[in-house]
Amino acid sequence: GPGVNDTSFPVISSSFPKDYMTLRSEKNWLAFTHDATLYYITDMHPFTVTRVVNGSRVELARSYYYPLFTSTQMQHPDMVFHGGANPLLMPATDMRPSFYLGVFHTLENGTYVNYAFEFMDVDCKFEIIRVSRPLPLRLSPKRDASISRPLGFVSGLTQHPNTQRIIFSYGSSNAESRVLSMSLETLE
């Protein structure tokens, strides 16, 4: 089976800007490659895609406000949007062109809600094309004082090579590691 040194799994090697810590303290950047170039989604709202060139941060795609996020935030002004799992390139099929699949979460009053999202390169600008319903994570009971309620946070994403199912790995209530397996059709 696949192992640590298996070259069939893509590895993203990243280099952060020299002044990374002075930009802002952020651990939720999402890394992906497109046309052999490393990119980062540095913000979900506004959706902002950047790349690092020669140690400096360079904006590539226009930052824009995805309408669903804007309307949601108008109803929930304390809600924030963060990256969750690095995007995967999903290959083209007879039914649709290739696209990237990633995960983000919202956070409001200590409650995390995780979503899958699809984006693609549209006219040299990365744009969100679809957002899933909330991912159905099973939460462990609260077991320690570091959290105020049960929570789930998706941190990994892959596609099973044989079944083509999407596998989400997540932590549950700071107590357990879990996986959620779904077909791509179920996400749509």
Backbone as CSV, one residue per row, in Angstrom:
resi,resn,N_x,N_y,N_z,CA_x,CA_y,CA_z,C_x,C_y,C_z
1,GLY,0.816,-1.189,0.000,0.000,0.000,0.000,0.852,1.243,0.000
2,PRO,0.240,2.393,-0.138,0.989,3.649,-0.142,1.687,3.880,1.194
3,GLY,2.878,4.396,1.127,3.623,4.685,2.341,4.199,6.078,2.317
4,VAL,5.006,6.383,3.320,5.576,7.718,3.467,6.417,8.111,2.262
5,ASN,7.139,7.168,1.690,8.024,7.479,0.567,7.385,7.204,-0.788
6,ASP,6.103,6.961,-0.826,5.386,6.691,-2.063,5.288,7.978,-2.878
7,THR,5.795,7.958,-4.102,5.807,9.165,-4.933,4.492,9.396,-5.664
8,SER,3.508,8.510,-5.489,2.229,8.733,-6.157,1.401,9.796,-5.447
9,PHE,1.773,10.163,-4.233,1.071,11.215,-3.512,1.798,12.532,-3.742
10,PRO,1.092,13.575,-4.227,1.770,14.846,-4.464,2.186,15.502,-3.151
11,VAL,3.331,16.119,-3.160,3.838,16.826,-1.979,3.956,18.295,-2.335
12,ILE,3.402,19.143,-1.495,3.529,20.577,-1.712,4.619,21.085,-0.802
13,SER,5.661,21.607,-1.394,6.744,22.225,-0.648,6.490,23.724,-0.658
14,SER,6.471,24.322,0.504,6.148,25.750,0.532,7.279,26.565,1.127
15,SER,7.365,27.784,0.666,8.313,28.727,1.250,7.537,29.997,1.559
16,PHE,7.564,30.396,2.807,6.810,31.568,3.226,7.631,32.826,2.996
17,PRO,6.978,33.966,2.840,7.714,35.215,2.661,8.632,35.487,3.840
18,LYS,9.727,36.183,3.588,10.671,36.516,4.655,9.988,37.288,5.775
19,ASP,9.049,38.151,5.404,8.361,38.961,6.408,7.004,38.377,6.789
20,TYR,6.868,37.056,6.688,5.587,36.391,6.930,4.970,36.791,8.266
21,MET,5.745,36.759,9.325,5.187,37.026,10.648,4.800,38.498,10.817
22,THR,5.384,39.384,10.028,4.999,40.782,10.154,3.741,41.096,9.343
23,LEU,3.393,40.227,8.391,2.168,40.453,7.617,0.956,40.317,8.518
24,ARG,0.862,39.239,9.221,-0.140,38.965,10.244,0.052,37.524,10.674
25,SER,-0.364,37.231,11.858,-0.243,35.865,12.354,-1.436,35.075,11.825
26,GLU,-1.189,34.190,10.879,-2.277,33.444,10.243,-1.822,32.023,9.957
27,LYS,-2.555,31.058,10.476,-2.209,29.664,10.259,-3.144,28.977,9.284
28,ASN,-4.091,29.703,8.725,-5.123,29.096,7.887,-4.945,29.366,6.398
29,TRP,-3.716,29.628,5.945,-3.485,29.772,4.518,-3.611,28.395,3.875
30,LEU,-4.140,28.348,2.664,-4.295,27.099,1.929,-3.331,27.110,0.747
31,ALA,-2.511,26.078,0.621,-1.521,25.997,-0.453,-2.008,25.069,-1.561
32,PHE,-1.739,25.467,-2.806,-2.025,24.594,-3.945,-1.107,24.988,-5.091
33,THR,-0.929,24.076,-6.049,-0.123,24.389,-7.223,-1.028,24.466,-8.445
34,HIS,-0.669,25.371,-9.342,-1.383,25.535,-10.611,-0.339,25.881,-11.659
35,ASP,-0.301,25.105,-12.739,0.701,25.308,-13.793,2.105,25.403,-13.201
36,ALA,2.406,24.472,-12.286,3.733,24.341,-11.659,4.133,25.538,-10.801
37,THR,3.175,26.348,-10.370,3.451,27.488,-9.496,2.713,27.291,-8.183
38,LEU,3.375,27.606,-7.073,2.771,27.498,-5.752,1.966,28.750,-5.439
39,TYR,0.716,28.554,-5.037,-0.191,29.640,-4.674,-0.679,29.437,-3.247
40,TYR,-1.154,30.513,-2.646,-1.803,30.454,-1.343,-3.136,31.182,-1.407
41,ILE,-4.153,30.585,-0.830,-5.376,31.320,-0.533,-5.124,31.911,0.841
42,THR,-4.978,33.216,0.906,-4.621,33.873,2.158,-5.838,34.394,2.908
43,ASP,-6.947,34.539,2.215,-8.199,34.961,2.840,-9.349,34.279,2.114
44,MET,-10.380,33.919,2.862,-11.590,33.375,2.256,-12.603,34.478,1.971
45,HIS,-12.605,35.528,2.805,-13.565,36.615,2.616,-12.889,37.934,2.949
46,PRO,-12.423,38.685,1.963,-12.568,38.443,0.531,-11.665,37.299,0.066
47,PHE,-12.126,36.555,-0.937,-11.369,35.430,-1.485,-10.137,35.999,-2.181
48,THR,-8.953,35.664,-1.651,-7.706,36.250,-2.134,-6.685,35.159,-2.376
49,VAL,-6.157,35.103,-3.590,-5.139,34.124,-3.963,-3.845,34.880,-4.220
50,THR,-2.757,34.403,-3.602,-1.449,35.048,-3.735,-0.400,34.003,-4.091
51,ARG,0.764,34.461,-4.454,1.908,33.559,-4.596,3.113,34.261,-4.006
52,VAL,4.123,33.483,-3.667,5.349,34.023,-3.081,6.434,33.976,-4.146
53,VAL,7.010,35.138,-4.425,8.068,35.236,-5.429,9.260,35.933,-4.791
54,ASN,10.415,35.281,-4.834,11.644,35.876,-4.296,11.478,36.399,-2.884
55,GLY,10.721,35.691,-2.057,10.591,36.056,-0.658,9.633,37.185,-0.364
56,SER,8.839,37.635,-1.361,7.872,38.693,-1.083,6.484,38.243,-1.508
57,ARG,5.478,38.786,-0.869,4.093,38.390,-1.129,3.562,39.196,-2.308
58,VAL,3.048,38.485,-3.333,2.557,39.149,-4.529,1.118,38.701,-4.782
59,GLU,0.185,39.627,-4.875,-1.213,39.300,-5.169,-1.324,38.888,-6.637
60,LEU,-2.066,37.822,-6.913,-2.237,37.383,-8.288,-3.677,37.489,-8.763
61,ALA,-4.604,36.957,-8.000,-6.014,37.029,-8.391,-6.632,38.208,-7.664
62,ARG,-7.572,38.830,-8.312,-8.227,39.939,-7.642,-8.896,39.418,-6.377
63,SER,-8.847,40.176,-5.346,-9.634,39.864,-4.165,-11.064,40.238,-4.486
64,TYR,-11.963,39.347,-4.213,-13.350,39.697,-4.454,-14.216,39.070,-3.378
65,TYR,-15.354,39.655,-3.184,-16.286,39.187,-2.175,-17.275,38.235,-2.821
66,TYR,-17.193,36.960,-2.442,-18.117,35.943,-2.945,-19.495,36.279,-2.378
67,PRO,-20.523,36.424,-3.226,-21.832,36.900,-2.757,-22.432,36.108,-1.588
68,LEU,-22.288,34.783,-1.589,-22.841,33.982,-0.493,-22.184,34.352,0.837
69,PHE,-20.865,34.560,0.824,-20.170,34.923,2.056,-20.617,36.295,2.531
70,THR,-20.781,37.225,1.607,-21.193,38.580,1.964,-22.577,38.578,2.592
71,SER,-23.530,37.870,1.976,-24.890,37.842,2.534,-24.915,37.122,3.879
72,THR,-24.116,36.055,4.029,-24.046,35.345,5.314,-23.473,36.252,6.385
73,GLN,-22.416,36.992,6.060,-21.803,37.856,7.060,-22.701,39.031,7.428
74,MET,-23.538,39.458,6.512,-24.483,40.536,6.847,-25.479,40.045,7.895
75,GLN,-25.861,38.777,7.818,-26.789,38.205,8.795,-26.084,37.826,10.093
76,HIS,-24.771,37.557,10.009,-23.978,37.136,11.170,-22.685,37.953,11.208
77,PRO,-22.739,39.201,11.687,-21.567,40.091,11.607,-20.351,39.611,12.396
78,ASP,-20.530,38.735,13.381,-19.389,38.242,14.152,-18.741,37.012,13.528
79,MET,-19.301,36.503,12.435,-18.777,35.307,11.797,-17.511,35.641,11.013
80,VAL,-16.513,34.753,11.130,-15.294,34.881,10.342,-15.125,33.632,9.489
81,PHE,-14.401,33.778,8.381,-14.152,32.698,7.433,-12.662,32.393,7.435
82,HIS,-12.307,31.111,7.554,-10.906,30.694,7.564,-10.713,29.491,6.658
83,GLY,-9.483,29.345,6.174,-9.132,28.153,5.413,-9.096,26.937,6.320
84,GLY,-9.235,25.744,5.711,-9.235,24.516,6.501,-8.290,23.460,5.971
85,ALA,-8.494,22.981,4.737,-7.661,21.927,4.151,-7.193,22.371,2.771
86,ASN,-5.920,22.094,2.483,-5.353,22.489,1.196,-6.148,21.885,0.044
87,PRO,-6.377,22.662,-0.999,-7.168,22.196,-2.140,-6.497,21.081,-2.937
88,LEU,-7.349,20.246,-3.524,-6.926,19.190,-4.444,-7.344,19.580,-5.849
89,LEU,-6.530,19.237,-6.835,-6.936,19.412,-8.224,-7.758,18.198,-8.617
90,MET,-9.000,18.432,-8.970,-9.893,17.353,-9.400,-9.841,17.305,-10.926
91,PRO,-9.548,16.133,-11.493,-9.365,16.051,-12.948,-10.660,16.293,-13.727
92,ALA,-10.495,16.726,-14.952,-11.635,16.932,-15.843,-12.294,15.589,-16.157
93,THR,-13.596,15.650,-16.379,-14.361,14.472,-16.797,-15.132,14.842,-18.059
94,ASP,-15.882,13.890,-18.577,-16.732,14.188,-19.735,-17.784,15.231,-19.394
95,MET,-18.132,15.328,-18.107,-19.219,16.209,-17.664,-18.773,17.621,-17.276
96,ARG,-17.463,17.775,-16.915,-17.029,19.095,-16.448,-15.521,19.248,-16.536
97,PRO,-15.049,20.498,-16.585,-13.606,20.736,-16.624,-12.974,20.500,-15.249
98,SER,-11.653,20.479,-15.203,-10.970,20.296,-13.919,-11.263,21.493,-13.013
99,PHE,-11.159,21.246,-11.714,-11.388,22.294,-10.725,-10.625,21.915,-9.461
100,TYR,-10.528,22.844,-8.534,-9.905,22.591,-7.240,-10.995,22.418,-6.195
101,LEU,-10.763,21.488,-5.268,-11.674,21.250,-4.155,-10.909,21.510,-2.867
102,GLY,-11.425,22.395,-2.040,-10.792,22.724,-0.765,-11.819,22.729,0.347
103,VAL,-11.378,23.059,1.540,-12.265,23.137,2.697,-11.992,24.434,3.436
104,PHE,-13.056,25.085,3.872,-12.938,26.236,4.757,-13.910,26.032,5.906
105,HIS,-13.771,26.860,6.929,-14.734,26.818,8.025,-15.130,28.236,8.410
106,THR,-16.316,28.313,8.978,-16.748,29.567,9.591,-16.607,29.389,11.098
107,LEU,-16.423,30.497,11.768,-16.314,30.484,13.225,-17.147,31.637,13.750
108,GLU,-18.089,31.298,14.615,-18.929,32.314,15.236,-19.264,31.861,16.645
109,ASN,-18.910,32.689,17.620,-19.193,32.389,19.033,-18.702,31.002,19.439
110,GLY,-17.503,30.619,18.985,-16.906,29.343,19.364,-17.421,28.145,18.589
111,THR,-18.298,28.353,17.613,-18.843,27.242,16.830,-18.195,27.224,15.443
112,TYR,-17.600,26.072,15.101,-17.011,25.871,13.790,-18.011,25.150,12.899
113,VAL,-18.139,25.607,11.653,-18.924,24.899,10.646,-18.027,24.762,9.422
114,ASN,-17.848,23.529,8.935,-16.928,23.230,7.839,-17.684,23.025,6.534
115,TYR,-17.091,23.525,5.443,-17.692,23.430,4.111,-16.621,23.034,3.098
116,ALA,-17.002,22.264,2.097,-16.138,22.062,0.934,-16.459,23.187,-0.043
117,PHE,-15.472,23.568,-0.827,-15.723,24.574,-1.866,-14.919,24.227,-3.108
118,GLU,-15.455,24.608,-4.247,-14.797,24.392,-5.527,-14.417,25.748,-6.100
119,PHE,-13.236,25.795,-6.705,-12.838,26.994,-7.417,-12.048,26.596,-8.640
120,MET,-11.993,27.490,-9.607,-11.246,27.222,-10.824,-10.590,28.495,-11.336
121,ASP,-9.684,28.289,-12.280,-9.018,29.403,-12.934,-9.938,29.887,-14.048
122,VAL,-10.525,31.055,-13.861,-11.428,31.644,-14.851,-10.769,32.913,-15.376
123,ASP,-10.354,32.891,-16.636,-9.707,34.060,-17.244,-8.535,34.564,-16.397
124,CYS,-7.684,33.639,-15.968,-6.491,33.953,-15.170,-6.825,34.523,-13.795
125,LYS,-8.022,34.271,-13.297,-8.416,34.681,-11.948,-9.085,33.487,-11.288
126,PHE,-8.630,33.141,-10.116,-9.246,32.026,-9.400,-10.561,32.504,-8.797
127,GLU,-11.638,31.766,-9.062,-12.950,32.165,-8.565,-13.681,30.974,-7.969
128,ILE,-14.366,31.209,-6.864,-15.203,30.174,-6.247,-16.391,29.926,-7.163
129,ILE,-16.652,28.654,-7.428,-17.789,28.313,-8.291,-18.899,27.581,-7.546
130,ARG,-18.578,27.011,-6.378,-19.608,26.279,-5.651,-19.166,26.074,-4.205
131,VAL,-20.137,26.075,-3.292,-19.898,25.800,-1.871,-20.899,24.727,-1.445
132,SER,-20.420,23.741,-0.686,-21.280,22.645,-0.237,-22.170,23.073,0.927
133,ARG,-23.079,22.219,1.268,-23.780,22.355,2.551,-22.754,22.074,3.645
134,PRO,-23.065,22.376,4.910,-22.118,22.042,5.985,-21.760,20.550,5.951
135,LEU,-20.477,20.258,6.137,-20.041,18.860,6.147,-20.578,18.178,7.408
136,PRO,-21.105,16.963,7.264,-21.731,16.265,8.407,-20.705,15.569,9.306
137,LEU,-19.962,16.352,10.063,-18.950,15.800,10.961,-19.607,15.267,12.228
138,ARG,-19.144,14.108,12.676,-19.612,13.562,13.962,-18.700,14.098,15.054
139,LEU,-19.294,14.742,16.027,-18.503,15.389,17.074,-18.435,14.544,18.327
140,SER,-17.238,14.481,18.914,-17.044,13.824,20.206,-17.598,14.720,21.298
141,PRO,-17.992,14.130,22.422,-18.407,14.971,23.550,-17.229,15.828,24.038
142,LYS,-17.545,16.955,24.614,-16.528,17.832,25.202,-15.884,17.077,26.357
143,ARG,-14.530,17.019,26.349,-13.826,16.256,27.384,-12.821,17.073,28.173
144,ASP,-12.552,18.302,27.739,-11.573,19.093,28.486,-12.009,20.547,28.551
145,ALA,-11.357,21.287,29.402,-11.750,22.674,29.657,-11.252,23.651,28.591
146,SER,-10.465,23.157,27.619,-9.925,24.077,26.611,-10.965,24.491,25.575
147,ILE,-12.101,23.808,25.538,-13.163,24.161,24.597,-14.477,24.320,25.349
148,SER,-15.341,25.183,24.821,-16.607,25.452,25.515,-17.736,24.540,25.047
149,ARG,-17.556,23.896,23.897,-18.591,23.001,23.352,-17.921,22.027,22.391
150,PRO,-18.588,20.934,22.047,-18.003,20.019,21.051,-17.725,20.759,19.750
151,LEU,-16.623,20.390,19.075,-16.281,21.044,17.826,-15.596,20.078,16.882
152,GLY,-15.634,20.406,15.598,-14.944,19.632,14.578,-14.248,20.575,13.627
153,PHE,-13.044,20.221,13.211,-12.249,21.078,12.347,-11.551,20.218,11.299
154,VAL,-11.930,20.380,10.024,-11.313,19.617,8.940,-9.928,20.186,8.664
155,SER,-8.933,19.293,8.623,-7.567,19.748,8.368,-6.905,19.005,7.216
156,GLY,-7.557,17.977,6.675,-6.965,17.227,5.572,-8.011,16.784,4.570
157,LEU,-7.557,16.582,3.333,-8.456,16.265,2.231,-7.687,15.456,1.200
158,THR,-8.271,14.357,0.741,-7.666,13.569,-0.326,-8.761,12.855,-1.088
159,GLN,-8.391,12.293,-2.218,-9.334,11.503,-2.998,-8.833,10.071,-3.012
160,HIS,-9.699,9.140,-2.658,-9.314,7.728,-2.654,-9.031,7.302,-4.091
161,PRO,-7.877,6.690,-4.342,-7.502,6.380,-5.731,-8.378,5.306,-6.394
162,ASN,-8.982,4.424,-5.614,-9.781,3.347,-6.210,-11.262,3.677,-6.307
163,THR,-11.796,4.323,-5.297,-13.241,4.562,-5.264,-13.613,5.969,-5.711
164,GLN,-12.629,6.855,-5.815,-12.848,8.254,-6.184,-13.646,9.023,-5.125
165,ARG,-13.829,8.427,-3.942,-14.515,9.138,-2.861,-13.580,10.188,-2.281
166,ILE,-14.166,11.239,-1.749,-13.408,12.308,-1.112,-13.297,11.963,0.375
167,ILE,-12.079,12.010,0.905,-11.805,11.681,2.306,-11.406,12.968,3.023
168,PHE,-12.168,13.336,4.049,-11.877,14.503,4.877,-11.355,14.000,6.219
169,SER,-10.204,14.470,6.653,-9.728,14.124,7.992,-9.998,15.322,8.899
170,TYR,-10.389,15.023,10.136,-10.726,16.123,11.037,-10.506,15.733,12.489
171,GLY,-10.297,16.759,13.294,-10.211,16.586,14.732,-11.574,16.831,15.333
172,SER,-11.925,16.060,16.340,-13.224,16.192,16.974,-13.050,16.497,18.454
173,SER,-13.451,17.693,18.830,-13.460,18.146,20.235,-12.115,18.017,20.929
174,ASN,-11.028,18.232,20.194,-9.675,18.125,20.751,-9.430,16.782,21.431
175,ALA,-10.177,15.736,21.006,-10.070,14.447,21.675,-9.833,13.289,20.718
176,GLU,-10.321,13.378,19.492,-10.248,12.252,18.574,-9.920,12.730,17.163
177,SER,-9.296,11.829,16.405,-9.089,12.050,14.975,-10.113,11.197,14.245
178,ARG,-10.739,11.780,13.231,-11.779,11.068,12.500,-11.647,11.345,11.014
179,VAL,-12.362,10.528,10.209,-12.447,10.772,8.773,-13.903,10.720,8.348
180,LEU,-14.195,11.486,7.314,-15.508,11.493,6.680,-15.268,11.148,5.222
181,SER,-15.986,10.158,4.692,-15.851,9.756,3.307,-17.165,10.066,2.585
182,MET,-17.056,10.790,1.469,-18.251,11.168,0.704,-17.942,11.057,-0.786
183,SER,-18.956,10.790,-1.570,-18.789,10.861,-3.016,-18.834,12.333,-3.422
184,LEU,-18.225,12.640,-4.535,-18.245,14.017,-5.028,-19.680,14.445,-5.325
185,GLU,-20.485,13.514,-5.801,-21.888,13.827,-6.095,-22.646,14.236,-4.838
186,THR,-22.315,13.636,-3.706,-22.980,13.969,-2.439,-22.682,15.410,-2.027
187,LEU,-21.509,15.895,-2.385,-21.142,17.270,-2.045,-21.912,18.286,-2.867
188,GLU,-22.347,17.878,-4.048,-22.995,18.844,-4.960,-24.428,19.109,-4.586
